Amino acid sequence: MSNDSFKIYDTDEQPVFKSVPSDSIIPAFRVWDADLPMYNTNPKRGAVLSSLDPLSRVKLLAMNPGVYYNWSSYRTPSVLVPQYIPIIWGASSMDNIATMDASEVVLGFNEPDKSNQANMTVSECLTLWPQIEASPKFSKLGSPSFAQRPNTSGGYLEDFMDGDGFGYVPRVDFITMHRYVPPGYNGSVDERVERFMTIINETYDLYGLPIWVTEIGIDSTVGSYDVDDTIDFMTKITAEFDSSDYVEKYFWKSEAVSDPAGLGDLWTEDGKLTELGRLYSV
């Protein structure tokens, strides 16, 4: 068994080098040893990682993002990332407003249109939204992140933004959205990128607000493609986001439920960057 030197991280604040078996690495997850900047200098590109992940600190040190969120109202302990974005995840999180730290930005409810997520009707979202608006802790409010496409006519987001008969229009400073994509299904990678950007452009045309893609990832349950298609998709869609005048932030989701094959994973099981993770981190 041969050993090569790869950059990995202990629980200390500074990176260290250790020798790990090169033949223990899954081929789709080639781990990189190139030096990383202190923080990702791309102001749009962020990380999303659960506060319950026991390796969250190790993984975020490896990626060096400038901004992250964790589906929580509170920072992940001991994580050293310059900007943290809290979220009011659902109705059960409303009491957190009193104890949360002040934040320039806060994200709205997480997929309220799904029974296994926030599980709220549009009316329930609108009933609670004035409490978020009224808090002096937040300067900018992100819309609820519905699982449904944000450009859906007569859909959840449209009903929310119109006030759904409540007699007031909720204050929203930017639109958030989630989207998972099978890169090589029913068309080429380029066609998939084009379809995604059509959703982005139509959503902007509808609301005229900046857009945060707070979850983007791979749907490996549909179609047939490989890690190279995934890398191609990530490279091209993030280039589109970077050049867009109204996509302000985006967060690639690793280890997505829709990706049991793990083609979109940014980290290995022990917290090292995959090839995809390395590309995303620069």
C-alpha positions in Angstrom: 0.0 0.0 0.0 1.5 3.3 -1.1 1.0 6.6 0.8 0.7 10.1 -0.6 0.4 13.3 1.2 -3.0 14.9 1.1 -4.3 18.0 2.9 -6.7 17.1 5.7 -7.7 18.8 8.9 -7.6 17.9 12.6 -9.8 19.6 15.1 -7.2 22.4 15.6 -7.8 25.7 14.0 -4.9 25.3 11.6 -4.6 22.8 8.7 -2.1 20.0 9.1 -0.7 17.4 6.7 -1.1 13.7 7.3 -0.2 10.7 5.2 -3.2 8.7 4.1 -3.5 5.6 1.8 -4.0 6.8 -1.7 -5.7 3.5 -2.7 -8.3 4.0 0.0 -9.9 6.9 -1.8 -13.0 6.2 -4.0 -12.0 6.9 -7.6 -14.9 9.4 -8.1 -13.6 11.3 -5.0 -10.0 12.1 -5.9 -8.7 14.2 -3.0 -6.7 17.3 -3.8 -3.5 18.5 -2.0 -3.2 21.9 -3.6 -3.0 24.9 -1.3 -6.3 26.7 -0.6 -6.9 30.4 0.0 -7.6 31.6 3.6 -11.3 32.0 2.5 -13.1 31.4 -0.8 -12.9 34.8 -2.5 -16.0 34.4 -4.6 -18.6 36.6 -2.8 -21.5 34.6 -4.2 -20.4 31.1 -3.3 -21.3 29.7 0.1 -21.5 26.4 2.0 -24.5 24.7 3.5 -23.9 22.0 6.1 -26.1 20.7 9.0 -25.2 21.9 12.5 -25.7 18.2 13.5 -22.9 17.0 11.3 -20.1 15.9 13.7 -17.5 16.8 11.0 -19.0 20.2 10.1 -16.0 22.1 11.6 -13.5 19.8 9.8 -15.4 20.1 6.5 -15.8 23.8 6.6 -12.1 24.3 7.4 -11.3 22.2 4.4 -13.6 24.3 2.1 -12.8 27.7 3.5 -16.1 29.4 2.5 -16.7 33.0 3.2 -20.3 32.4 4.1 -22.4 29.5 5.3 -25.7 28.4 6.8 -26.8 25.3 8.6 -30.6 25.1 8.6 -30.5 26.5 12.2 -31.1 29.8 13.9 -27.7 29.6 15.6 -24.1 29.2 14.5 -22.5 25.8 14.6 -20.1 25.8 17.6 -16.4 26.4 16.9 -17.0 26.9 13.2 -14.7 29.7 11.9 -16.4 31.2 8.9 -16.7 35.0 8.4 -20.4 35.2 7.7 -23.1 33.0 9.1 -26.7 33.2 7.8 -29.4 32.1 10.2 -32.7 30.7 9.2 -36.2 30.7 10.7 -36.7 27.0 9.7 -40.4 26.7 10.5 -43.2 27.5 12.9 -41.3 25.8 15.7 -38.4 28.2 15.2 -40.3 31.4 15.8 -39.4 31.4 19.5 -35.7 31.5 18.5 -36.0 35.1 17.4 -35.8 36.3 21.0 -32.5 34.5 21.6 -30.8 34.7 18.1 -27.9 37.0 17.5 -28.6 40.0 15.3 -27.9 39.3 11.6 -27.9 41.5 8.5 -29.6 38.6 6.7 -32.1 35.9 7.7 -33.6 33.1 5.6 -37.3 32.3 5.7 -39.1 29.0 6.2 -37.4 25.8 4.8 -39.6 24.0 2.2 -42.9 24.7 3.9 -44.7 22.9 1.0 -43.2 19.5 2.0 -44.6 17.4 4.8 -41.2 16.3 6.0 -39.8 19.8 6.1 -41.4 22.9 7.6 -44.8 21.6 6.5 -46.8 24.9 6.6 -49.5 26.3 4.4 -49.1 29.6 2.7 -51.6 31.1 5.2 -49.5 29.8 8.1 -46.4 31.4 6.6 -48.2 34.7 6.2 -49.6 34.6 9.7 -46.1 34.3 11.2 -44.2 36.5 8.8 -45.0 39.8 10.4 -43.2 38.7 13.5 -40.0 38.2 11.5 -40.6 41.6 9.8 -41.0 43.3 13.1 -37.7 42.0 14.6 -35.0 44.7 14.7 -32.4 42.0 14.5 -32.7 41.4 10.7 -32.0 43.9 7.9 -32.7 41.7 5.0 -35.4 38.9 4.7 -35.2 36.0 2.4 -38.4 34.5 1.2 -39.5 31.0 2.3 -37.7 28.4 0.2 -40.4 26.4 -1.4 -39.5 23.0 -3.0 -41.8 23.9 -5.9 -40.2 25.8 -8.8 -40.3 29.5 -7.9 -41.6 30.4 -11.4 -44.7 28.2 -11.1 -47.8 30.1 -12.1 -50.3 30.1 -9.3 -47.8 28.3 -7.1 -46.8 28.6 -3.4 -44.3 31.4 -3.9 -46.7 33.5 -6.0 -49.4 33.0 -3.4 -47.1 34.0 -0.6 -45.7 37.1 -2.4 -49.3 38.2 -3.3 -50.4 37.9 0.3 -52.9 35.2 -0.5 -55.9 37.3 0.5 -54.4 38.5 3.8 -54.7 42.1 2.8 -51.0 42.9 3.0 -47.9 42.1 0.9 -45.1 40.5 3.0 -41.8 42.2 3.0 -39.2 40.2 1.2 -35.8 41.5 0.1 -34.6 38.5 -1.9 -36.1 35.3 -3.3 -34.7 31.9 -2.1 -35.0 28.7 -4.1 -34.0 25.0 -4.1 -33.3 22.9 -7.1 -31.9 19.5 -7.8 -30.9 18.5 -11.3 -30.1 15.2 -13.2 -27.3 16.6 -15.4 -27.4 14.1 -18.2 -31.1 13.2 -18.3 -33.4 14.2 -21.1 -30.8 16.4 -22.8 -27.2 17.4 -22.5 -25.5 19.2 -19.6 -25.7 22.4 -21.6 -29.5 22.0 -22.0 -29.8 21.3 -18.3 -27.9 24.5 -17.5 -30.1 26.4 -19.9 -33.3 25.1 -18.3 -32.1 26.0 -14.8 -31.2 29.6 -15.9 -34.7 29.9 -17.5 -36.2 29.2 -14.0 -33.9 31.9 -12.6 -34.6 34.4 -15.3 -38.4 33.9 -15.2 -38.4 34.2 -11.4 -36.5 37.5 -11.6 -38.9 38.7 -14.2 -41.8 37.9 -11.9 -40.6 39.6 -8.7 -37.7 41.9 -9.7 -35.7 40.8 -6.6 -32.3 39.3 -6.1 -32.1 35.5 -6.0 -30.3 33.2 -3.6 -30.1 29.6 -4.6 -29.9 28.2 -1.1 -29.9 24.6 -2.2 -28.6 23.3 -5.5 -27.5 19.8 -6.0 -27.7 16.6 -8.1 -30.6 14.3 -8.5 -28.9 11.0 -9.2 -32.2 9.0 -9.0 -33.0 10.1 -12.6 -31.1 9.3 -15.7 -27.6 8.0 -16.4 -24.5 10.1 -16.1 -21.2 10.1 -14.2 -19.0 12.3 -12.1 -17.6 14.0 -15.1 -21.1 15.2 -16.1 -21.6 16.4 -12.6 -18.3 18.4 -12.7 -19.3 19.8 -16.1 -22.7 20.9 -14.8 -21.3 22.5 -11.6 -18.7 24.3 -13.6 -21.2 25.7 -16.1 -24.1 26.5 -13.8 -21.8 28.3 -11.2 -20.3 30.3 -14.1 -23.8 31.4 -15.0 -24.6 32.3 -11.4 -21.3 34.3 -11.2 -22.1 36.3 -14.3 -25.7 36.9 -13.4 -26.6 40.4 -12.3 -29.3 39.2 -9.9 -28.1 35.8 -8.5 -26.5 37.1 -5.2 -25.6 33.8 -3.5 -25.6 30.1 -4.1 -25.0 27.1 -1.9 -24.2 23.6 -3.3 -25.7 20.9 -1.1 -23.6 17.9 -0.5 -24.9 14.5 0.5 -28.4 15.3 -0.8 -31.3 12.9 -0.2 -31.9 13.1 -4.0 -28.3 12.0 -4.6 -27.9 8.5 -3.1 -25.1 7.8 -5.6 -23.1 10.6 -4.0 -22.1 12.2 -7.4 -22.6 15.7 -6.0 -20.8 15.2 -2.7 -18.2 17.9 -1.8 -16.6 15.9 1.0 -15.6 12.3 1.7 -17.0 10.5 4.7 -14.0 11.6 6.8 -14.3 15.3 5.8 -11.7 15.7 3.0 -12.6 17.5 -0.2 -13.7 15.5 -3.2 -12.6 16.7 -6.6 -16.0 18.4 -6.9 -15.4 20.0 -3.5 -12.0 21.2 -4.6 -13.5 22.8 -7.7 -16.2 24.5 -5.6 -13.8 25.8 -3.0 -11.8 28.0 -5.4 
